[in-house]
Amino acid sequence: MARKTFKGKASNDGAALTHIDSSGEARMVDVSAKPATERIAIAEGRVVMAKATLELIVSGNAKKGDVLGTARIAGIMAAKRTSDLIPLCHPLALSKVTLDITPDKKLLGCTVRATVKVTGPTGVEMEALTAVSVACLTIYDMIKAVERGVRIEGIHLVEKKGGKSGHYRAGD
């Protein structure tokens, strides 16, 4: 079966894909000439569940232990290991990773928000998205014995600051 390549293909806005070289091969972008600037990314996602499952988490009575505390640590660890998980991401010396996990009775679930900061030549969007993803997966793992129908939803970049592309906010 022939391998499909994307030689020089541009995205919908006309910008070239940076992780594909002129011959269509995957590559790690060279950021060595870029200045080190402060960069911040915020990502968010949701874990939706039954009311009884949420109550179990909030009360601290989940069989596997502290669901929110464990998910918070897992998200922080994931942000630090992003380059080990996503092949073309640069390893970064992160200066800040915070995970806020908020139980929400109206949502019937938890909102997970990661904020990641670095001073470096490339952004931290992937680190923030990875932190949210792994924190959501950890919540699922810790409550799956009680409820298999849990849904992970809406993982997205909320905001990023810094770098050549400037400030981005979802919905703007």
N, C-alpha and C positions, 0 to 999 in steps of 0.2 A: 504494500500500500504506500503510495507516495505521501511524503510529508508536506503539509501545507505551510508555506511561509508568508510573511507579511512584509515583504520588502518595501521599505519606505512608506508604508501606509500611515495616513494621518488620522487623528481622532476627528470627531464631529466638528470640533472648533478649529480644525486645520493644523493643530500642533502635532508634531511627529511623536510617536511613541518612543520614550527615552530608553526603555530597557530592551529595545530591539535594534541591532546594528543594520547597516545598509545591505547586508546579505541575508537578513531575516533571522539571524541568530540572537538568542538571549544574551544579554551582557549586563554587567554591573556598571552603573554610570560612574564616570570619573568625576569626583567632586573636589579634587585636590586644589583646583584653582579658585574655588568659591570661598568667599570670606566666612569666617566663623561669626555668626550672629545669633542672638537669642531667638529661639523658636519654641512655640507653644502649640500644642494640639489638644483639642477636647473632643472626645467621642462618647457616644451614648447608645444604649440598647435597653431592652426590656425582657423580663422573664415573667410570663403570664401563667397563672395557676388557679386552682380552686380556692375558694375562701378558706376552707379548713386547712389547706396546706400553707397558705400565707400565715394564718394564725399560729400554726405550729412553728414556723420560722421566727415570727415576732416574739413568741413566748419563750424561745430558746429551748424548746423541748424536742427538737429533731433528734432522731436516733443516732445520727452520725456526729452530732455536736453543733457547734456554733457555725451555722450556715453562712451568715453574712461576714463574719470575721475570717473564715476560711476562704471565702470567695474574694475578699479584699486582698488577702495575702497572695492568692493565686494570680490575681490580675496584675499585681505589682511585679511578681516574679516573671510573668509572661511578657510584660513590657520590656524587662531587662534581657529577655531571651529572644526577642523578635527576630534578630538576624540569624539565629539558629533554626528558626521555624520557616521563615520566608526567604528563599534562596538568594534573591538579588538585593536584599536590604543590607545597608551598611551597619556594622556594629557601632553603637553609639555609647558615649559615656553620659548617661542620663543624669541630670541634676535634680529632677523632681518627678515623682510619680505619685498621684493620689487617686484613690478609688472611693467614690461616694456611692453607697448602695442604699436606696431609700425605699422601704416598704410603702406601698400605696394601696389603700383599701378600695379606692375608686377604680384603679387599674385592675385590681385583684392580682397583684404581682409586685415586682421590684423594678425600679429604674436604676440602672447601673451607669455611672458616669466616670470616665477617666480623664485626668488632666496630666499631660506629660510635657516636660520642659528639658531643653538642652541648649547649650551654646556650642554651635558647630556649623559645618558647611551644608548640612542637609536636614530636612524636616523630620518631625516625629509623629506624623499622622499614622503610620503603620503601627507604631508602638502603642498609641492610644487605642486604635481599633483592635489590636491584639489583646490588650489588657481587658477591654470590655468583653470581647468574645470569650476569653478564658474564664473570666469571672462569671459570666452567664452560664457557661458550661459547668462550672463548679457548683453553682446553685442547683442546676439540673441534676448533677451527679448525686448531690447530697439529699435530694428529696425524691428521686425516682422510685424508691421502694414504696413511697406513700402514694405517688401519683405519676403515672406514665404519660399523661396527656399534657404535660407542661410544654409551653411554647416559648421559644427564643425569637424575639422580633425586633425589627427596626434598628439594627446596628448600623450606625452611620457617623460620619464626621460632622460635628456640630460647628467647630470653629478651628481655624489655624491662624497663627500670627508669625510674622518673620519671614526672612528669605526674599528672594527676587520676586516671587509671585505675590508677595504682600499678604494682606488680610483677607480671609475668606470666612464667611458666616453662612451656614445653611439657610436657605430661604431668601437670601439677598439677591 
